[in-house]
Amino acid sequence: MPEATATPARSHWTDAWLAWRDRLQASPRFRLWAQGFPPTRWVARRRAAQVFDLMAGFVYSQVLQACVQLRVFDLLLAEGPQTTEALARRLQLPPEAAERLLRAGEALGLLQVRPGTRFGLGPLGAPLAGNAGLAAMVEHHAALYRDLADPVALLRGDAGRGQLAGYWPYAGTDTPQALGRDGVARYSALMAASQPLVAEQLLQAYPLHRHRRLLDVGGGDGAFACLAAAHAPQLRVTVFDLPGVVAGAPARFERAGLAARCEAVGGDFFEDALPPRADLVTLLRVVHDHDDARVLRLLRAVRRALLPGGRLLLAEPLADTPGAERMGHAYFGFYLWAMGRGEPRTEARLRELLAQAGFTDVRRLPTRVPLQASVILAKTLN
Ligand SMILES: C[S@@+](CC[C@H](N)C(=O)[O-])C[C@H]1O[C@@H](n2cnc3c(N)ncnc32)[C@H](O)[C@@H]1O
């Protein structure tokens, strides 16, 4: 391996103070003292619990995975609290194994012990019950979990093409148009199931009633197109995505009774012209999948597709979102690395890219749960 040429690190006036603080916090004697000293005791306990949670988080995720795969939350919502024995029979688990899972779920707030030694939904399990989008998200993490088994190999690129890269095949090819329906079916179903989580944030943040023609770029097989058309009865909607993906859209439009106002166009948004004359373009969970050069190409194509003064709505989880900091660089940073393309971006970085692509009046619109999606609105100059 060629030796990396290291740039000498610049020093800063805080270095000496921070080095002293680091040495202090790393010292076992100081830790013992801080754990016993009343004013610092609570900080020491909280830090210890935070470190433990980082260490054990992968176990918690797999407890959740087991509950979702076994449909524990759906069952408890439909049938109410149940004893361990009854649940063991329903889940087809040995009673001791069911007890282990249920107690773990209780400790994580997913389940709750109810009177009569029965288990019911806990405060974190209840929102998952009956939520097909969240369940699909949790289940597809099985692929990422396998890729993360050796995180250093993943970072060094020694692990080869991983499971997640296979899940999102467009991220590993320069000819995504060639992907057939089979290759895109799994992720398209996941996106359709989880799209309401994004749409509910976006439609609350930005009413669509002032627009006439919406183009949903990278819009999958039309899940958002349907939600938007149902939300705004005056709107005509075109969904643009890879041919293998949009092939499923007409049937969705028919089922929703929206075929008269919704249409689907297949193509590669890096190579093909986008359908013109939209007064609103949406890019939902699309930009973070691609590197800066591709994003610029896409944004310029979007600008060309918009009528003068048209708007772009970009919705995706942003890095450095207050209150959801871990979601950006930690979760999406590793997720997209395993996928093989893309990166989480801050609002500031997206603003730069939008300005370079010829957009103006860029605003972040408040959303109720920015963890699910942040929304950025921009206007075309021409
Ligand atoms: C993460 S999914 C988001 C789907 C949808 N917007 C949603 O939020 O449910 C990204 C979408 O971009 C599409 N896509 C990726 N590369 C593309 C390309 N070069 N041309 C057209 N669509 C592409 C994918 O097929 C996929 O449907």
The ligand as a Gaussian input file, in Angstrom:
#p B3LYP/6-31G(d) Opt

LIG

0 1
 C      -34.026000       5.846000      -2.329000
 S      -35.118000       5.649000      -3.667000
 C      -36.363000       6.868000      -3.331000
 C      -37.666000       6.585000      -4.031000
 C      -38.778000       7.604000      -3.761000
 N      -38.417000       8.941000      -4.137000
 C      -39.186000       7.536000      -2.304000
 O      -38.823000       8.435000      -1.524000
 O      -39.882000       6.583000      -1.947000
 C      -34.211000       6.378000      -5.007000
 C      -34.919000       6.252000      -6.341000
 O      -34.079000       6.847000      -7.347000
 C      -34.149000       6.032000      -8.513000
 N      -32.941000       6.223000      -9.313000
 C      -31.660000       5.986000      -8.958000
 N      -30.818000       6.253000      -9.965000
 C      -31.593000       6.662000     -11.012000
 C      -31.321000       7.105000     -12.322000
 N      -30.051000       7.170000     -12.784000
 N      -32.345000       7.480000     -13.098000
 C      -33.629000       7.414000     -12.655000
 N      -33.959000       7.023000     -11.392000
 C      -32.954000       6.645000     -10.588000
 C      -34.247000       4.644000      -7.954000
 O      -34.730000       3.711000      -8.906000
 C      -35.156000       4.819000      -6.757000
 O      -36.491000       4.616000      -7.098000

